Amino acid sequence: MATIESPVADFTGVVIGVHFKDGAAESEHEGALNYFRRHGYTVTEPEPKEPEAPKAPADPEDPKVPADPEGTPEAPAGNGSTDDWRAYAVARGIAPEAAAELSRDELKAAVANIDAE
C-alpha cells in the first residue's frame, strides 16, 4: 500500500475518496495514486518484497532432514510390509542406511516423528 503525503502538512479530510489525517494517507488504488502524483502530493510506494529463497532439498544422508511432503507417496497401511514402510520412510527423508536397521514399527514411529516436527 502506498503512502501519500499532502502538500498541506496538517491536512485532515477526504480527497477523491482517500482519507487524510495530519497530512498523510494510504491507498493502493492506482487511479488515485496517479491523481495525487499529478497534483503535487508525495506518493511513496513500498519496496517490493524479495522472493523467498527456495528450500534446500532434503539430504538423504541425514535422517533428521525431512523430505518435501509434496510428491511423497501415500503411507502404507498400518499393517503394511516392512519393505513398504522402509521405502516410505526413505521417501520421507530417513537415510536408507538407518531405515535398513529399523523394524516396521520403528519405521512407523520415525515417520510419525518427522510429521510431528
C-alpha positions as CSV (number, residue, x, y, z in Angstrom):
1,M,0.0,0.0,0.0
2,A,1.4,3.4,-1.0
3,T,1.8,6.3,1.5
4,I,0.6,9.7,0.3
5,E,1.7,13.0,1.8
6,S,-0.4,16.1,1.3
7,P,1.2,19.3,0.2
8,V,-0.5,20.8,3.3
9,A,1.3,19.2,6.2
10,D,-1.6,19.1,8.7
11,F,-4.5,18.5,6.3
12,T,-7.2,16.2,7.6
13,G,-10.0,15.4,5.3
14,V,-11.1,13.4,2.2
15,V,-9.7,13.8,-1.3
16,I,-11.2,11.7,-4.1
17,G,-12.3,9.1,-1.5
18,V,-9.0,8.8,0.3
19,H,-9.0,9.8,4.0
20,F,-6.1,12.0,5.1
21,K,-5.1,12.6,8.7
22,D,-2.5,15.1,9.6
23,G,-1.3,15.3,6.0
24,A,-0.9,11.6,5.5
25,A,-3.0,8.8,3.9
26,E,-2.6,5.3,2.4
27,S,-4.1,3.8,-0.8
28,E,-3.5,1.1,-3.3
29,H,-5.8,2.4,-5.9
30,E,-3.6,3.2,-8.9
31,G,-6.0,5.8,-10.3
32,A,-6.0,7.7,-7.0
33,L,-2.2,7.5,-6.8
34,N,-1.8,8.9,-10.3
35,Y,-4.2,11.8,-9.4
36,F,-2.1,12.6,-6.3
37,R,1.2,12.5,-8.2
38,R,-0.3,14.9,-10.9
39,H,-1.4,17.3,-8.1
40,G,1.8,17.6,-6.2
41,Y,1.3,15.1,-3.4
42,T,4.2,12.8,-2.5
43,V,3.5,9.2,-3.2
44,T,5.8,6.6,-1.7
45,E,5.5,3.1,-3.0
46,P,6.6,0.2,-0.7
47,E,9.7,-1.7,-1.6
48,P,8.9,-4.9,-3.5
49,K,9.4,-8.0,-1.3
50,E,12.3,-10.2,-2.1
51,P,11.1,-13.6,-3.2
52,E,11.8,-16.3,-0.6
53,A,14.8,-18.5,-1.3
54,P,13.7,-22.0,-2.3
55,K,14.1,-24.6,0.4
56,A,17.2,-26.8,0.1
57,P,16.4,-30.3,-0.8
58,A,16.4,-32.9,1.9
59,D,19.7,-34.6,2.4
60,P,19.1,-38.3,2.1
61,E,22.2,-39.0,4.2
62,D,20.8,-37.0,7.2
63,P,17.8,-38.8,8.8
64,K,16.9,-35.5,10.7
65,V,16.1,-33.6,7.5
66,P,12.5,-34.2,6.4
67,A,11.8,-34.6,2.7
68,D,9.4,-32.4,1.0
69,P,5.9,-33.9,1.7
70,E,4.7,-32.9,-1.8
71,G,5.3,-35.8,-4.2
72,T,5.8,-38.2,-1.3
73,P,4.0,-41.5,-1.9
74,E,1.0,-42.3,0.3
75,A,1.8,-44.0,3.6
76,P,1.4,-47.8,3.5
77,A,-1.4,-49.4,5.6
78,G,-0.6,-49.8,9.2
79,N,-0.1,-53.5,8.7
80,G,1.9,-53.0,5.5
81,S,5.1,-54.9,5.0
82,T,8.4,-53.7,6.5
83,D,9.7,-53.2,3.0
84,D,6.8,-50.9,2.1
85,W,7.3,-48.9,5.3
86,R,11.1,-48.8,4.6
87,A,10.5,-47.3,1.1
88,Y,8.1,-44.8,2.5
89,A,10.4,-43.8,5.3
90,V,13.3,-43.2,2.9
91,A,11.0,-41.2,0.6
92,R,10.1,-39.0,3.7
93,G,13.8,-38.3,4.3
94,I,15.1,-41.1,6.6
95,A,18.6,-42.3,5.5
96,P,18.4,-45.6,3.7
97,E,21.2,-47.0,6.0
98,A,19.2,-46.0,9.1
99,A,15.9,-47.4,7.7
100,A,17.6,-50.7,6.8
101,E,18.2,-51.3,10.6
102,L,14.7,-50.5,11.8
103,S,11.7,-52.7,12.2
104,R,8.3,-51.9,10.7
105,D,7.0,-50.4,14.0
106,E,10.3,-48.4,14.4
107,L,9.9,-47.1,10.8
108,K,6.3,-46.0,11.5
109,A,7.5,-44.2,14.7
110,A,10.3,-42.5,12.8
111,V,7.9,-41.2,10.1
112,A,5.5,-40.0,12.9
113,N,8.4,-38.1,14.4
114,I,9.1,-36.4,11.0
115,D,5.4,-35.4,10.8
116,A,5.4,-34.0,14.3
117,E,8.3,-31.6,13.6
